[in-house]
Amino acid sequence: MVVQNQHIPVLIFAQSGRFIAQSASQAGYRVWVADCFGDQDTLEIAERWQQLAPVHQLSEKQILDILSTLSQGENCLLICGSGIEQHYSLLNNLPDNITLIGNSVTTIQAIQTPKLFFNLLKQLEISYPDTTFKQPSDNDWLAKSPSGLGGIHIQYLKIAQQSDNHYYQRYVTGSSGSGLFIANGKQSQLLSINQQYLQPCESSAFRLGGITSPWLISEHHQQHLKLAINKITSAIGLYGINSIDFIISEQSQLFILEINPRISASAELLNGCEDLFQHHVNACNGTLPRKSIISDKTPSRLHYFYANHDVYISPKIVWPPACHDIPLGGSTIVKGEPICTLTIQALTSKDLQQCYRALEKELTTNLASD
């Protein structure tokens, strides 16, 4: 079993670094975090923290300067979360004291460049929706950006602003999901299958509302998903924990949509896996778990609790235990931004929904009363 030296700190670059930081800390690592939010539960465990501007506004030089400032020339391991998709080329220019634990620039480029990715799927005989790189003449299409997050990078073609950065996929009616998996560059293991649900807003019809797990899809679809993951892993050398997005159409066809080459939000729903971060590090060093790392398949839900209007966060608010990514007291969350993340477990899917409704009501009352 490969065990990274836990005396070496972990440097986390992400739009939101809280979950990765908690996982690394739980595994015994000291953590330094560069993220956009600086939430209470991040600052409680981060030995060092640096504020990021919105990731899309940053240049490669600015990010490298931030990483250098945080590391202060000390040896550390770099783990990238959400946001690296827009700046992956900087990973070729890291200073000598920062060691990347994760996918290489070449691998991320193969995923984040739509022409390369969909040509790869075609070569591997993996099904995906009709995709084109020239704007179609009819409106039965979606316009997508390869660098977006949480569904906000997807628009109906009829309302999308024309952009050289867009590619276009035929709209498929169906149910969306993701598969979380771990890989060692050659082989992979599927960890969980999760259902995604949307919470549309004025600016985005495809904004991600949350995730439920496990999602019990048919055995045929499970095998389809595993085969796709194994083929892609072997072809481009994926390492560590990644996720794959897919949709099952009303005609029961499974189409692959994209790969997230990093630890994604659904990892937070892996109940009972206290060694998750160490498994990620080990896989990046070539070693997969010898047996399944998932022992608890209790129904779980992760929900993004968005602000319906500008919300002032009183320092007196009592946050229920299910709340994470808790904003600092005295801050203001603007309309449309997430206030916090909720994670819930229950014995049945029906109980899960009831727990969520009760928590939503409690949190709404707490925010209004303070």
VMD Tcl script that draws the C-alpha trace (Angstrom):
set ca {
  {0.00 0.00 0.00}
  {1.39 3.39 -1.01}
  {1.23 5.90 1.83}
  {2.21 9.49 1.19}
  {4.21 11.21 3.95}
  {1.49 12.82 6.05}
  {3.99 15.30 7.48}
  {3.95 17.03 4.09}
  {1.13 19.62 4.03}
  {-1.62 19.55 1.42}
  {-2.19 22.73 -0.60}
  {-5.74 22.92 -2.00}
  {-6.75 25.08 -4.95}
  {-10.50 25.12 -5.59}
  {-13.50 27.36 -6.00}
  {-14.63 25.82 -2.70}
  {-12.01 23.82 -0.83}
  {-13.91 22.89 2.32}
  {-14.71 19.22 1.67}
  {-11.25 18.35 0.33}
  {-9.68 20.19 3.27}
  {-11.83 18.27 5.77}
  {-10.99 14.97 4.08}
  {-7.25 15.72 4.08}
  {-7.35 16.86 7.71}
  {-9.25 13.70 8.68}
  {-6.48 11.68 6.99}
  {-3.87 13.41 9.16}
  {-2.56 16.07 6.80}
  {-2.04 19.74 7.56}
  {-3.99 21.81 5.04}
  {-3.44 25.11 3.28}
  {-6.38 26.36 1.21}
  {-6.83 28.85 -1.61}
  {-10.55 29.23 -2.38}
  {-13.19 31.84 -3.13}
  {-15.25 31.65 0.05}
  {-13.28 31.16 3.25}
  {-16.27 29.56 4.93}
  {-16.28 29.03 8.70}
  {-15.74 25.28 8.48}
  {-12.82 25.78 6.08}
  {-11.08 28.31 8.30}
  {-11.51 26.05 11.35}
  {-9.17 23.44 9.87}
  {-6.97 25.37 7.43}
  {-3.55 26.20 8.83}
  {-3.25 28.82 6.08}
  {-5.92 30.32 3.83}
  {-5.84 32.69 0.87}
  {-8.83 34.40 -0.72}
  {-9.37 33.80 -4.44}
  {-11.20 36.15 -6.74}
  {-13.83 34.43 -8.91}
  {-11.80 31.74 -10.65}
  {-12.68 32.86 -14.19}
  {-11.20 36.30 -13.44}
  {-7.79 34.97 -12.42}
  {-4.74 34.72 -14.66}
  {-2.28 31.85 -14.55}
  {0.36 34.15 -13.06}
  {-1.98 35.31 -10.30}
  {-2.78 31.72 -9.32}
  {0.88 30.69 -9.31}
  {1.70 33.73 -7.16}
  {-1.06 32.74 -4.70}
  {0.19 29.16 -4.51}
  {3.74 30.39 -3.94}
  {2.59 32.80 -1.23}
  {0.65 30.07 0.58}
  {3.43 27.49 0.39}
  {6.19 29.96 1.38}
  {8.72 27.78 -0.42}
  {7.92 24.75 1.77}
  {7.38 21.32 0.21}
  {3.71 20.44 -0.18}
  {1.23 18.37 -2.19}
  {-1.16 20.22 -4.52}
  {-4.73 18.92 -4.82}
  {-7.00 20.77 -7.25}
  {-10.76 20.94 -6.96}
  {-13.45 22.76 -8.92}
  {-12.07 25.59 -11.02}
  {-8.87 23.95 -12.22}
  {-10.66 23.16 -15.50}
  {-10.19 26.78 -16.55}
  {-6.50 26.99 -15.66}
  {-5.03 23.49 -15.97}
  {-2.07 24.63 -18.12}
  {-0.50 26.24 -15.03}
  {0.14 22.75 -13.64}
  {3.11 22.53 -16.02}
  {4.67 25.56 -14.34}
  {4.51 24.73 -10.66}
  {7.53 25.67 -8.53}
  {9.78 22.81 -7.45}
  {8.43 22.76 -3.88}
  {4.85 21.98 -5.01}
  {4.10 18.40 -6.10}
  {0.90 17.77 -8.05}
  {-1.29 14.91 -6.80}
  {-3.84 14.36 -9.53}
  {-4.31 14.32 -13.28}
  {-1.65 15.67 -15.63}
  {-2.06 18.61 -17.97}
  {-2.15 16.22 -20.94}
  {-4.98 14.20 -19.38}
  {-7.04 17.25 -18.40}
  {-6.54 18.74 -21.87}
  {-7.93 15.55 -23.44}
  {-11.06 15.98 -21.32}
  {-11.50 19.74 -21.39}
  {-11.00 20.15 -25.15}
  {-14.39 19.15 -26.58}
  {-13.08 18.10 -30.02}
  {-10.47 15.84 -28.41}
  {-12.90 14.41 -25.86}
  {-15.74 13.55 -28.23}
  {-13.34 12.21 -30.85}
  {-11.98 9.96 -28.08}
  {-15.48 8.74 -27.20}
  {-16.11 8.03 -30.88}
  {-12.87 6.05 -31.19}
  {-13.72 4.07 -28.03}
  {-17.27 3.42 -29.29}
  {-18.82 5.14 -26.27}
  {-22.24 6.69 -26.87}
  {-22.78 10.45 -26.40}
  {-25.40 12.94 -27.63}
  {-25.10 14.36 -31.15}
  {-22.36 16.99 -30.86}
  {-21.24 19.70 -33.27}
  {-18.85 22.63 -33.18}
  {-20.76 24.81 -35.62}
  {-23.93 26.55 -34.47}
  {-26.94 24.48 -35.64}
  {-29.80 26.08 -37.53}
  {-32.61 24.60 -35.39}
  {-33.23 25.08 -31.67}
  {-33.23 21.44 -30.47}
  {-29.71 21.95 -29.16}
  {-27.83 23.11 -26.07}
  {-24.86 25.49 -26.09}
  {-22.15 24.42 -23.64}
  {-18.87 25.87 -22.44}
  {-16.13 23.36 -21.54}
  {-14.98 25.39 -18.53}
  {-18.19 25.91 -16.58}
  {-19.35 24.38 -13.29}
  {-22.62 23.32 -11.70}
  {-24.71 23.51 -14.85}
  {-24.34 27.28 -15.29}
  {-22.23 26.62 -18.40}
  {-25.24 25.14 -20.23}
  {-27.91 27.14 -22.07}
  {-30.67 26.48 -24.56}
  {-29.33 27.41 -27.99}
  {-32.23 29.79 -28.67}
  {-31.19 32.08 -25.78}
  {-27.42 31.48 -25.76}
  {-25.07 34.29 -26.71}
  {-22.87 33.21 -29.59}
  {-19.34 32.35 -28.49}
  {-16.27 30.79 -30.11}
  {-15.88 28.83 -26.87}
  {-19.18 26.96 -27.22}
  {-19.85 23.50 -28.51}
  {-23.36 22.24 -29.20}
  {-25.19 19.08 -28.14}
  {-28.61 17.89 -29.16}
  {-31.02 18.22 -26.24}
  {-31.82 14.86 -24.67}
  {-34.87 14.48 -22.43}
  {-34.15 12.13 -19.55}
  {-32.58 11.73 -16.10}
  {-29.08 13.02 -15.34}
  {-26.54 11.42 -13.08}
  {-22.89 11.01 -12.25}
  {-20.57 8.14 -11.49}
  {-17.82 8.68 -8.94}
  {-14.77 6.51 -9.57}
  {-11.15 6.04 -8.56}
  {-8.39 5.26 -11.06}
  {-4.67 4.50 -11.17}
  {-3.94 5.48 -14.76}
  {-4.79 2.04 -16.16}
  {-7.69 0.62 -14.18}
  {-10.67 2.07 -12.34}
  {-13.25 1.21 -9.70}
  {-16.76 2.68 -9.69}
  {-17.51 4.04 -6.21}
  {-21.05 5.38 -6.48}
  {-23.81 6.24 -8.91}
  {-25.70 9.43 -8.11}
  {-28.75 11.21 -9.45}
  {-28.51 14.92 -10.16}
  {-31.41 17.34 -9.94}
  {-31.69 20.89 -11.13}
  {-32.73 24.10 -9.44}
  {-33.25 26.51 -12.36}
  {-32.92 30.26 -11.90}
  {-33.35 33.29 -14.14}
  {-29.83 33.13 -15.49}
  {-29.48 29.35 -15.79}
  {-32.06 26.72 -16.63}
  {-29.56 23.98 -15.81}
  {-28.20 25.14 -12.44}
  {-27.38 22.11 -10.28}
  {-29.61 21.90 -7.22}
  {-28.12 18.84 -5.63}
  {-27.33 15.15 -5.72}
  {-28.89 12.02 -4.25}
  {-27.07 8.74 -3.74}
  {-27.17 5.87 -4.41}
  {-29.11 5.94 -7.68}
  {-30.29 2.44 -8.57}
  {-29.98 2.26 -12.34}
  {-30.36 -1.00 -14.28}
  {-27.59 -3.60 -14.34}
  {-27.24 -3.00 -18.08}
  {-26.65 0.71 -17.53}
  {-24.24 0.01 -14.66}
  {-22.12 -2.20 -16.92}
  {-22.28 0.42 -19.69}
  {-20.99 3.04 -17.26}
  {-18.21 0.84 -15.88}
  {-17.03 -0.05 -19.38}
  {-16.95 3.61 -20.42}
  {-14.96 4.59 -17.32}
  {-12.45 1.76 -17.84}
  {-11.99 2.58 -21.53}
  {-11.43 6.30 -20.88}
  {-9.11 5.66 -17.92}
  {-6.94 3.32 -19.98}
  {-6.90 5.63 -23.01}
  {-5.85 8.89 -21.33}
  {-4.45 7.84 -17.95}
  {-6.88 9.15 -15.34}
  {-5.63 9.16 -11.75}
  {-7.29 9.53 -8.36}
  {-10.95 10.27 -7.70}
  {-12.88 11.61 -10.70}
  {-16.50 11.71 -11.81}
  {-18.33 11.11 -15.07}
  {-21.61 12.83 -15.97}
  {-24.24 11.01 -18.03}
  {-27.91 11.07 -18.98}
  {-30.36 8.21 -19.44}
  {-32.85 9.16 -22.13}
  {-36.58 8.46 -22.13}
  {-35.72 5.69 -24.62}
  {-33.40 4.15 -21.95}
  {-30.17 5.03 -23.77}
  {-27.20 6.05 -21.63}
  {-25.09 8.88 -23.06}
  {-21.80 10.14 -21.61}
  {-21.68 13.93 -21.24}
  {-18.36 14.87 -19.61}
  {-15.63 13.90 -17.15}
  {-14.67 15.97 -14.09}
  {-10.94 15.21 -13.59}
  {-10.95 15.93 -9.85}
  {-12.69 15.14 -6.58}
  {-16.28 16.27 -7.11}
  {-19.20 17.09 -4.81}
  {-20.68 13.58 -4.91}
  {-17.65 12.30 -2.95}
  {-19.21 13.91 0.12}
  {-22.01 11.34 -0.03}
  {-19.66 8.36 0.39}
  {-20.83 7.39 3.85}
  {-18.44 5.54 6.11}
  {-15.32 6.14 4.03}
  {-12.97 7.89 6.43}
  {-9.89 7.04 4.34}
  {-11.23 8.62 1.15}
  {-8.49 11.22 0.83}
  {-5.71 8.70 1.43}
  {-7.25 6.41 -1.20}
  {-7.13 9.36 -3.62}
  {-3.45 9.96 -2.88}
  {-2.63 6.26 -3.17}
  {-4.44 5.97 -6.51}
  {-2.54 8.99 -7.83}
  {0.59 7.02 -6.90}
  {-0.69 3.97 -8.81}
  {-2.38 1.87 -6.11}
  {-6.12 1.15 -6.06}
  {-7.98 -0.15 -2.98}
  {-7.83 -3.95 -2.73}
  {-11.49 -4.15 -1.75}
  {-14.55 -1.93 -1.96}
  {-14.14 1.22 0.13}
  {-17.91 1.75 0.35}
  {-19.62 -0.09 3.19}
  {-22.59 2.18 3.91}
  {-25.19 2.75 1.18}
  {-27.70 4.68 3.28}
  {-29.75 7.07 1.09}
  {-28.06 10.47 1.15}
  {-28.68 13.89 -0.33}
  {-26.47 16.89 -0.94}
  {-28.38 20.11 -1.59}
  {-27.18 23.59 -2.47}
  {-29.23 26.09 -0.46}
  {-29.39 29.14 -2.73}
  {-30.36 32.67 -1.75}
  {-33.67 33.75 -3.29}
  {-32.76 37.35 -2.42}
  {-29.78 39.11 -0.84}
  {-29.28 37.58 2.62}
  {-27.37 39.13 5.51}
  {-25.65 36.48 7.64}
  {-26.07 37.37 11.29}
  {-23.28 36.18 13.61}
  {-26.08 34.93 15.92}
  {-27.49 32.37 13.46}
  {-27.67 28.83 14.79}
  {-26.66 26.49 11.96}
  {-28.12 22.97 12.01}
  {-25.47 20.19 12.00}
  {-26.40 19.25 8.42}
  {-25.11 22.61 7.15}
  {-21.65 22.93 5.61}
  {-19.79 25.68 3.75}
  {-21.10 28.04 6.41}
  {-20.56 31.72 5.53}
  {-18.91 34.09 7.97}
  {-21.14 36.14 10.24}
  {-21.54 39.70 8.99}
  {-21.27 38.73 5.32}
  {-23.99 39.09 2.70}
  {-24.93 36.37 0.22}
  {-26.27 37.90 -2.98}
  {-29.32 36.56 -4.76}
  {-28.63 33.38 -6.69}
  {-25.47 32.41 -4.80}
  {-25.37 29.39 -2.46}
  {-25.76 30.23 1.23}
  {-24.53 26.80 2.36}
  {-24.51 23.12 1.48}
  {-26.83 20.63 3.17}
  {-26.04 16.93 3.56}
  {-28.74 14.58 4.82}
  {-29.06 10.85 5.48}
  {-32.21 8.83 6.09}
  {-33.35 5.21 6.02}
  {-35.51 5.61 2.90}
  {-35.81 8.03 0.01}
  {-39.18 9.17 1.38}
  {-37.62 9.90 4.79}
  {-34.81 11.73 3.01}
  {-37.27 14.09 1.35}
  {-39.09 14.70 4.65}
  {-35.81 15.45 6.43}
  {-34.84 17.88 3.69}
  {-38.17 19.76 3.89}
  {-37.87 20.07 7.67}
  {-34.28 21.28 7.42}
  {-35.15 23.78 4.68}
  {-37.93 25.20 6.87}
  {-35.68 25.41 9.94}
  {-32.88 27.13 8.05}
  {-35.22 29.59 6.34}
  {-36.72 30.50 9.74}
  {-33.28 30.94 11.33}
  {-32.06 33.20 8.53}
  {-35.21 35.32 8.65}
  {-35.32 35.69 12.45}
  {-31.71 36.86 12.77}
}
mol new
graphics top color blue
foreach p $ca { graphics top sphere $p radius 0.5 }
foreach p [lrange $ca 0 end-1] q [lrange $ca 1 end] { graphics top cylinder $p $q radius 0.2 }
display resetview
